[in-house]
């Protein structure tokens, strides 16, 4: 991928045989041809060699870009696997119940009191928010594939953010005097909300 365009040049075995035949023909013509044709043959061989080198370079670039895209997808899949891991099941389940309960409490003070009632409930909400924070960092730094992550996480992320922002995140930022708290989660929400 060069800029926003994808360039893929691949050679089959038939092309490789064709390249060897042309190279052999140029060598034979150079060795047994007339002196008048030699400068033209040298020029032709140089042009064909340069073209072959450029094609090899484009193939190498294309391979590197494909590997990079695969690595980014692998990072997104690791986030998905972490989310689906049995060890994370209770945090997700508790967070889902917490989000439902927070939706039923429209006042921010009531939401904060509800979260403060049970440290485990708050810890699970923090764990889920931290997954989204890490995912936001990975996407912002172009380490993870955004489309794959968005396809899996978008609805959950938007739901958690809408409910947790006023009653938890905004309050927590003020209490800790840290405006950067869950900032990458917020950036990811802003990117995906539309």
C-alpha positions as CSV (number, residue, x, y, z in Angstrom):
1,X,0.0,0.0,0.0
2,X,1.6,3.2,-1.1
3,X,-0.3,6.2,0.2
4,X,-3.9,5.2,-0.3
5,X,-3.4,2.9,-3.2
6,X,-2.7,-0.8,-3.1
7,X,-0.1,-2.1,-5.5
8,X,0.3,-5.8,-5.9
9,X,2.7,-7.4,-8.5
10,X,3.0,-11.1,-8.4
11,X,4.7,-13.4,-10.9
12,X,3.6,-16.9,-11.7
13,X,6.1,-19.6,-12.8
14,X,5.2,-18.8,-16.4
15,X,6.4,-15.2,-16.0
16,X,9.6,-16.4,-14.3
17,X,10.2,-18.8,-17.3
18,X,9.6,-15.8,-19.7
19,X,12.1,-13.6,-17.8
20,X,14.7,-16.4,-18.1
21,X,14.0,-16.8,-21.8
22,X,14.3,-13.1,-22.5
23,X,17.5,-12.9,-20.5
24,X,18.9,-15.9,-22.3
25,X,17.9,-14.4,-25.7
26,X,19.6,-11.1,-24.8
27,X,22.8,-12.9,-23.8
28,X,22.8,-15.0,-27.0
29,X,22.1,-11.9,-29.1
30,X,24.9,-10.0,-27.4
31,X,27.5,-12.8,-27.8
32,X,26.6,-13.8,-31.4
33,X,25.0,-10.6,-32.7
34,X,26.6,-7.8,-34.7
35,X,28.6,-5.1,-33.1
36,X,26.0,-2.5,-34.2
37,X,23.3,-4.1,-32.0
38,X,25.4,-4.3,-28.8
39,X,24.7,-0.8,-27.4
40,X,20.9,-1.4,-28.0
41,X,21.1,-4.8,-26.3
42,X,23.0,-3.4,-23.3
43,X,20.4,-0.6,-23.0
44,X,17.5,-3.1,-23.3
45,X,19.1,-5.4,-20.7
46,X,19.6,-2.5,-18.3
47,X,16.0,-1.3,-18.7
48,X,14.6,-4.8,-18.2
49,X,16.9,-5.3,-15.2
50,X,15.7,-2.0,-13.7
51,X,12.1,-2.9,-14.3
52,X,12.6,-6.3,-12.7
53,X,14.2,-4.6,-9.7
54,X,11.3,-2.2,-9.3
55,X,8.8,-5.0,-9.5
56,X,10.8,-6.9,-6.9
57,X,10.8,-3.8,-4.7
58,X,7.0,-3.3,-5.1
59,X,6.5,-7.0,-4.2
60,X,8.6,-6.6,-1.1
61,X,6.7,-3.4,-0.1
62,X,3.4,-5.1,-0.7
63,X,4.5,-8.1,1.4
64,X,5.5,-5.8,4.3
65,X,2.2,-3.9,4.2
66,X,0.3,-7.1,4.2
67,X,2.3,-8.4,7.2
68,X,1.7,-5.1,9.0
69,X,-2.1,-5.3,8.3
70,X,-2.1,-8.9,9.6
71,X,-0.2,-7.9,12.7
72,X,-2.7,-5.1,13.4
73,X,-5.6,-7.6,13.0
74,X,-3.8,-9.9,15.3
75,X,-3.7,-7.2,18.0
76,X,-7.4,-6.5,17.6
77,X,-8.1,-10.2,17.8
78,X,-6.1,-10.3,21.1
79,X,-8.4,-7.7,22.5
80,X,-11.4,-9.7,21.4
81,X,-9.9,-12.9,23.0
82,X,-9.2,-11.0,26.2
83,X,-12.7,-9.8,26.2
84,X,-14.1,-13.3,25.6
85,X,-11.7,-15.0,28.1
86,X,-13.4,-16.9,30.9
87,X,-11.4,-14.9,33.4
88,X,-13.0,-11.8,32.2
89,X,-16.6,-13.2,32.2
90,X,-17.5,-12.0,35.7
91,X,-16.2,-8.4,35.1
92,X,-18.2,-8.2,31.9
93,X,-21.4,-9.6,33.5
94,X,-21.1,-7.4,36.5
95,X,-20.4,-4.4,34.3
96,X,-23.5,-5.2,32.1
97,X,-25.6,-5.3,35.3
98,X,-24.0,-2.1,36.5
99,X,-24.7,-0.3,33.2
100,X,-28.3,-1.4,33.3
101,X,-28.6,-0.2,36.9
102,X,-27.0,3.1,36.1
103,X,-29.5,3.7,33.2
104,X,-32.2,3.5,35.8
105,X,-30.6,6.2,37.9
106,X,-30.7,9.4,35.9
107,X,-29.1,11.6,38.6
108,X,-25.3,11.6,38.7
109,X,-25.3,11.6,42.5
110,X,-27.5,8.4,42.6
111,X,-25.1,6.8,40.1
112,X,-22.1,7.7,42.2
113,X,-23.7,6.4,45.3
114,X,-24.7,3.1,43.6
115,X,-21.1,2.6,42.4
116,X,-19.7,3.5,45.8
117,X,-22.0,0.9,47.5
118,X,-20.1,-2.1,46.2
119,X,-16.3,-1.9,45.6
120,X,-16.5,-5.1,43.4
121,X,-19.1,-3.5,41.1
122,X,-16.9,-0.4,40.8
123,X,-13.7,-2.5,40.2
124,X,-15.4,-4.4,37.4
125,X,-16.6,-1.2,35.7
126,X,-13.0,0.1,36.0
127,X,-11.7,-3.1,34.4
128,X,-14.0,-2.8,31.4
129,X,-13.2,0.9,31.0
130,X,-9.5,0.1,31.1
131,X,-9.9,-2.5,28.3
132,X,-11.5,0.3,26.2
133,X,-8.8,2.7,27.2
134,X,-6.1,0.2,26.1
135,X,-8.0,-0.5,22.9
136,X,-8.2,3.3,22.2
137,X,-4.4,3.7,22.7
138,X,-3.7,0.7,20.4
139,X,-6.0,2.1,17.7
140,X,-4.7,5.7,18.1
141,X,-1.1,4.6,17.7
142,X,-2.0,2.4,14.7
143,X,-1.1,-0.9,16.4
144,X,-4.6,-2.4,16.2
145,X,-7.0,-2.7,13.3
146,X,-9.8,-0.2,13.9
147,X,-12.4,-1.7,11.6
148,X,-12.1,-5.2,13.2
149,X,-12.2,-3.8,16.7
150,X,-15.1,-1.5,15.8
151,X,-17.0,-4.4,14.4
152,X,-16.8,-6.3,17.6
153,X,-16.7,-3.6,20.4
154,X,-18.7,-0.6,19.0
155,X,-22.1,-1.2,20.6
156,X,-20.7,-2.2,24.0
157,X,-18.2,0.7,24.1
158,X,-20.9,3.3,23.2
159,X,-23.3,1.8,25.8
160,X,-20.7,1.9,28.6
161,X,-19.5,5.4,27.7
162,X,-23.0,6.9,27.6
163,X,-23.9,5.5,31.0
164,X,-20.5,5.8,32.7
165,X,-19.4,9.2,31.6
166,X,-21.4,11.5,33.8
167,X,-21.8,9.3,36.9
168,X,-18.3,7.8,36.9
169,X,-15.7,9.1,34.5
170,X,-16.4,12.8,34.9
171,X,-16.6,12.5,38.7
172,X,-13.5,10.4,38.9
173,X,-11.5,12.9,36.8
174,X,-12.6,15.7,39.1
175,X,-11.8,13.7,42.3
176,X,-8.4,12.7,41.1
177,X,-7.8,16.1,39.4
178,X,-6.7,14.2,36.2
179,X,-8.3,15.3,33.0
180,X,-6.4,12.5,31.1
181,X,-8.2,9.7,33.0
182,X,-9.7,7.4,30.3
183,X,-9.0,10.0,27.7
184,X,-8.2,7.4,25.0
185,X,-11.5,5.7,25.8
186,X,-13.2,9.1,25.2
187,X,-11.3,9.6,21.9
188,X,-12.4,6.2,20.7
189,X,-16.0,7.0,21.7
190,X,-15.8,10.2,19.7
191,X,-14.5,8.3,16.6
192,X,-17.2,5.6,16.8
193,X,-20.3,7.5,17.9
194,X,-21.2,8.7,14.4
